[in-house]
Amino acid sequence: MPAATPFPRHIAALILATLACSFAGNHIAARIAFDHDTGLLLAMLCRSGVTLLALAALVLWRGESLRMRHQTWAWQLMLGLLIAVQSFCIYSAVARIPVALALLVVNLAPILLALLTWALGGPRPTRRAAWLMGLILLGLMFVLDLPRQLSGPADIDRRWIEGVLFGLIGAAAFACALWITGNRLSGMPGAVRSMLTMLVVFAASALAGAGGLLPGGMNLPSATAGWIALGCLVLLYGVAFSALFILVTRLDIARNAPVMNIEPVAGLLFGWLILDQLLNGLQMFGGLLVVSGIVLLAYKRQA
């Protein structure tokens, strides 16, 4: 089969930016759904289930094989569980703190991945990469408004602490998932790997819900707005995730992937327009540092 012709770079960048906005919109919809009593596990179950169906249809259409070695299945199971943890953590963060703030914290994953790769025998981060990581951490300090939080006389809000911690755990889980993908499952077709990952997420969400591990985790929305938001988060995530794998061979991901880092920027804009969530000037400056550092770090890796 001949290789697919890549889109012109400006078209590929526009598509990736649209997908990033769709992922951001999924988290905005999730916050609305949670504000109307939707269970977190229910949201994960619906999102992963619909995406699983779309990816299964894609795998069947392409006629891709599911035959793998026993060891590969073990790594695939671990990948799925890590993505389940990441999904749970980012939704937990979104339910507690502004969406843009949660997404910026989770975007620490590239730094954690670089450090994890180094710790497991990979290349040591270059001096420039270390400076960019420092820039990202400095920006995150401003995003979290740490100077004011630590100097203020009042106690730090408990939900704020929980949201930030969930974001950090989600970033760590995603970094581990990226390492497994790149170092243990890179030979698998992307659609098959993603389909099996969604299958594990779906099964883990169903088992956790059936076992009552999270009180209220399977609650139905209490209002029409909650149902609409639940439908929107499923649609936005499912379409974006599936489209990414359908079009991946034409998007020249190696060159254009940094465009996806506009997701927290889109989260900030949507959070302001839809949820009336607005970061202060110093936090927005920190967000600019974080996004800029991540984009420069990604371009450096490709060089």
C-alpha positions in Angstrom: 0.0 0.0 0.0 1.5 3.4 -1.0 2.3 5.8 1.8 -0.3 8.5 2.4 0.5 11.9 1.1 1.1 14.3 4.0 -1.1 17.4 4.3 0.6 20.8 3.6 2.1 21.9 6.9 -0.4 24.7 7.5 -3.3 22.3 7.0 -1.8 19.7 9.3 -1.2 22.4 11.9 -4.8 23.6 11.6 -6.1 20.1 12.1 -3.9 19.4 15.1 -4.9 22.8 16.6 -8.6 21.8 16.1 -8.0 18.5 17.8 -6.3 20.2 20.7 -9.2 22.5 21.1 -11.6 19.5 21.0 -9.6 17.8 23.8 -9.8 21.1 25.8 -13.5 21.3 25.2 -13.9 17.8 26.5 -12.5 19.0 29.9 -14.7 22.0 29.9 -17.7 19.8 29.3 -16.5 17.4 32.1 -16.4 20.3 34.6 -20.0 21.2 33.7 -21.1 17.6 34.0 -19.4 17.2 37.4 -21.0 20.5 38.6 -24.4 18.7 37.9 -23.5 15.7 40.0 -22.3 13.4 37.1 -20.2 10.6 38.5 -16.5 10.7 37.5 -16.4 7.0 36.7 -19.5 7.3 34.6 -17.8 10.0 32.6 -14.7 7.8 32.1 -16.9 4.8 31.2 -18.9 6.6 28.6 -15.8 8.4 27.1 -13.7 5.3 26.8 -16.6 3.1 25.6 -17.5 5.3 22.7 -13.9 5.8 21.8 -13.3 2.1 22.0 -16.1 1.4 19.5 -14.7 3.9 17.1 -11.2 2.5 17.3 -12.5 -1.1 17.0 -14.3 -0.2 13.8 -11.1 1.4 12.5 -9.0 -1.7 13.4 -11.5 -4.0 11.7 -11.7 -1.8 8.6 -7.9 -1.9 8.3 -7.8 -5.7 9.0 -5.0 -5.3 11.6 -4.0 -8.3 13.7 -4.3 -8.5 17.5 -1.7 -11.2 17.8 1.0 -10.3 20.3 3.6 -12.0 22.5 2.7 -12.6 26.1 5.2 -10.0 27.3 3.7 -7.4 25.0 0.2 -8.1 26.5 1.6 -7.4 29.9 3.0 -4.0 28.8 -0.2 -3.2 27.0 -2.2 -3.9 30.2 0.1 -1.7 32.2 -0.3 1.1 29.6 -4.1 0.8 29.8 -4.0 1.0 33.6 -1.7 4.1 33.5 -4.0 5.8 31.1 -7.0 4.9 33.4 -5.1 6.5 36.3 -4.3 9.6 34.2 -7.9 10.0 33.1 -9.2 9.6 36.7 -6.6 12.2 37.9 -7.1 14.8 35.3 -10.9 14.6 35.7 -10.5 14.8 39.5 -8.3 17.9 39.0 -10.7 19.5 36.6 -13.5 19.0 39.1 -11.6 21.0 41.8 -9.5 23.7 40.1 -9.8 25.8 36.9 -9.6 23.7 33.8 -6.6 25.7 32.3 -4.7 25.3 35.6 -5.3 21.5 35.6 -4.1 21.2 32.0 -1.0 23.2 32.7 -0.1 21.0 35.6 -0.6 17.8 33.6 1.6 19.3 30.9 4.6 18.6 33.2 4.5 15.2 31.6 7.3 16.0 29.0 9.7 16.9 31.8 8.9 13.8 33.8 9.3 11.7 30.7 12.7 13.1 30.0 13.8 12.5 33.6 12.3 9.0 33.6 14.1 8.1 30.3 17.4 9.3 31.8 16.8 7.3 35.0 16.2 4.2 33.0 19.4 4.4 31.1 18.4 6.8 28.3 20.2 9.9 27.2 20.8 12.6 29.8 18.9 15.9 29.1 21.1 18.4 27.4 22.0 21.7 29.0 19.4 23.5 26.8 16.7 21.0 27.7 17.6 21.5 31.4 17.2 25.3 31.1 13.8 24.8 29.3 12.7 22.5 32.1 13.6 25.1 34.6 11.6 27.7 32.6 8.6 25.4 32.6 8.9 24.9 36.4 9.2 28.6 36.9 6.1 29.2 34.8 4.2 26.6 36.7 5.2 28.3 40.0 3.5 31.5 38.7 0.5 29.5 37.3 -0.1 28.0 40.7 0.2 31.4 42.2 2.6 30.0 44.8 4.0 33.3 46.0 0.6 34.6 47.0 -0.6 31.2 48.3 2.4 30.8 50.5 2.6 34.4 51.8 -1.1 34.9 52.5 -2.3 34.7 56.0 -5.3 32.4 55.2 -5.0 28.7 54.9 -4.6 27.2 51.4 -7.8 25.9 50.0 -8.0 22.1 50.5 -9.7 21.5 47.1 -6.9 23.6 45.4 -4.3 21.3 47.0 -6.2 18.2 46.0 -6.6 19.4 42.4 -2.9 20.2 42.0 -1.9 16.9 43.5 -4.2 15.0 41.1 -2.7 17.0 38.2 0.8 16.0 39.3 -0.1 12.3 39.6 -1.8 12.5 36.3 1.3 14.0 34.7 3.5 11.2 36.2 1.1 8.5 35.0 1.1 9.9 31.5 4.9 10.2 31.5 5.2 6.5 32.4 2.6 5.7 29.7 4.6 7.6 27.1 7.7 5.7 28.1 6.0 2.4 27.7 4.6 3.4 24.4 7.9 4.5 23.0 10.1 1.8 24.5 8.0 -1.3 24.8 5.1 -1.0 22.4 6.5 1.1 19.6 6.2 -1.8 17.1 2.4 -2.1 17.5 0.0 -0.4 15.1 -1.1 2.8 16.8 -4.8 2.1 16.3 -4.5 -1.4 17.8 -2.5 -0.1 20.8 -5.0 2.7 21.4 -8.0 0.4 21.1 -6.6 -2.0 23.6 -5.7 0.9 25.9 -9.3 2.2 25.8 -10.5 -1.4 26.4 -8.5 -1.5 29.7 -9.7 2.0 30.7 -13.3 0.9 30.0 -12.9 -2.3 32.0 -11.2 -0.6 34.9 -13.9 2.1 35.1 -16.6 -0.5 35.0 -15.0 -2.7 37.7 -14.4 0.3 39.9 -18.0 1.5 39.4 -19.5 -1.9 40.1 -17.3 -2.3 43.2 -18.4 1.0 44.6 -14.7 2.1 45.0 -15.6 5.7 44.5 -18.7 7.0 46.3 -21.0 8.6 43.7 -18.7 7.6 40.9 -21.5 6.2 38.8 -24.1 8.9 39.6 -26.3 10.1 36.7 -26.5 13.8 35.9 -29.0 15.6 38.0 -30.1 18.2 35.4 -30.4 18.5 31.6 -27.3 20.6 31.4 -25.3 17.7 33.0 -26.6 15.2 30.4 -25.7 17.6 27.5 -22.3 18.1 29.0 -21.8 14.4 29.3 -22.7 13.9 25.7 -20.4 16.7 24.6 -17.4 15.3 26.5 -17.9 11.9 25.0 -18.3 13.4 21.5 -15.4 15.8 21.7 -13.0 13.3 23.1 -14.1 10.4 20.9 -14.0 12.4 17.6 -10.7 14.0 18.4 -9.0 10.8 19.6 -10.3 8.7 16.6 -9.5 11.5 14.1 -5.9 11.7 15.4 -5.3 8.0 14.5 -7.2 8.1 11.2 -5.2 11.1 10.0 -1.9 10.4 11.8 -0.1 9.3 8.6 -0.9 12.6 6.9 -0.2 15.0 9.8 3.6 14.7 9.9 3.5 14.3 13.7 7.3 14.4 14.1 7.3 18.1 12.9 3.9 19.3 13.9 3.2 17.7 17.3 4.1 20.8 19.3 0.9 22.5 17.9 -1.1 20.2 20.3 0.4 22.1 23.2 -2.2 24.9 22.6 -4.7 22.7 24.6 -4.1 24.5 27.9 -4.4 27.9 26.1 -7.7 26.7 24.6 -8.7 25.5 28.1 -8.0 29.0 29.4 -10.0 30.7 26.7 -13.0 28.3 27.0 -12.8 28.4 30.8 -13.2 32.2 30.6 -15.9 32.2 28.0 -18.0 29.3 29.3 -17.2 28.8 33.0 -16.2 32.3 33.9 -12.9 30.9 35.1 -10.1 33.5 34.8 -6.5 33.3 35.9 -4.8 36.5 37.1 -2.1 38.3 35.1 0.8 36.6 36.8 -0.8 33.2 36.3 -1.4 33.8 32.6 2.3 34.9 32.3 3.3 31.7 33.9 1.1 29.7 31.5 2.8 31.4 28.6 6.2 30.3 30.0 5.0 26.7 30.5 3.5 26.4 27.0 6.5 28.1 25.4 9.0 25.9 27.2 7.1 22.7 26.3 7.0 23.7 22.6 10.7 24.6 22.5 11.5 21.3 24.3 9.5 19.3 21.7 11.2 21.1 18.8 14.6 20.5 20.4 13.9 16.8 20.6 13.1 16.6 16.9 16.3 18.4 15.9 
